[in-house]
């Protein structure tokens, strides 16, 4: 028997996670954004272009976003292949979050990296 209440709860949680991830990715709100050494070594104009491309990315598909949470992506900027990944930590940043849909117990960390650093 299908448990519609549980199914609806899971859909709602996924939508909340997606909205929180988009808020961090697009506006830098609700978490931390870090970059790897490879990204940090680029020219400031290149970093700016990469961040702008990540902010405006909207090509999420079932293939590249199977959980529909907008927590990972890829952009090509000039000769740079760039990934970003959002991870969910507890408030101490020492363990995974107990509930990634709850911003009161979750610190989102978006890491921006060159593809060859992944």
TAGIUR-V203425 format. One record per pair of residues at least 6 apart in sequence whose C-alpha atoms are under 8 Angstrom apart, sorted by the first residue. I is the first residue (numbers start at 0). J is the second residue. If there is no record, write none. Layout:
I | J
I | J
This chain:
12 | 100
13 | 66
13 | 67
13 | 68
13 | 100
14 | 68
15 | 100
16 | 68
16 | 99
16 | 100
17 | 67
17 | 68
17 | 69
17 | 70
19 | 29
19 | 100
20 | 68
20 | 69
20 | 70
20 | 85
20 | 107
21 | 69
22 | 28
22 | 29
23 | 29
23 | 30
23 | 31
23 | 107
23 | 109
24 | 53
24 | 54
24 | 109
25 | 53
25 | 54
25 | 55
26 | 54
29 | 102
29 | 106
29 | 107
30 | 106
30 | 107
30 | 108
30 | 109
31 | 106
31 | 107
31 | 108
31 | 109
32 | 108
32 | 109
32 | 110
32 | 111
33 | 108
33 | 109
33 | 110
33 | 111
34 | 110
34 | 111
34 | 112
35 | 110
35 | 111
35 | 112
35 | 113
35 | 116
37 | 112
37 | 113
37 | 116
38 | 46
38 | 111
38 | 112
38 | 113
39 | 46
48 | 76
49 | 74
49 | 76
49 | 81
52 | 74
52 | 76
53 | 72
53 | 74
53 | 83
56 | 74
59 | 67
59 | 69
59 | 72
60 | 67
61 | 67
63 | 71
63 | 72
64 | 70
64 | 71
64 | 72
70 | 83
70 | 84
70 | 85
70 | 86
71 | 82
71 | 83
71 | 84
71 | 85
72 | 82
72 | 83
72 | 84
73 | 80
73 | 81
73 | 82
73 | 83
74 | 80
74 | 81
74 | 82
75 | 81
79 | 113
80 | 113
80 | 114
81 | 111
81 | 112
81 | 113
81 | 114
82 | 111
82 | 112
82 | 113
82 | 114
82 | 117
83 | 109
83 | 110
83 | 111
83 | 112
84 | 109
84 | 110
84 | 111
85 | 107
85 | 108
85 | 109
85 | 110
86 | 107
86 | 108
86 | 109
87 | 95
87 | 96
87 | 99
87 | 105
87 | 106
87 | 107
87 | 108
88 | 94
88 | 95
88 | 96
88 | 105
88 | 106
88 | 107
88 | 108
89 | 95
89 | 96
89 | 97
89 | 104
89 | 105
89 | 106
90 | 96
90 | 104
90 | 105
90 | 106
92 | 106
96 | 104
96 | 105
96 | 106
97 | 104
97 | 105
98 | 104
98 | 105
99 | 105
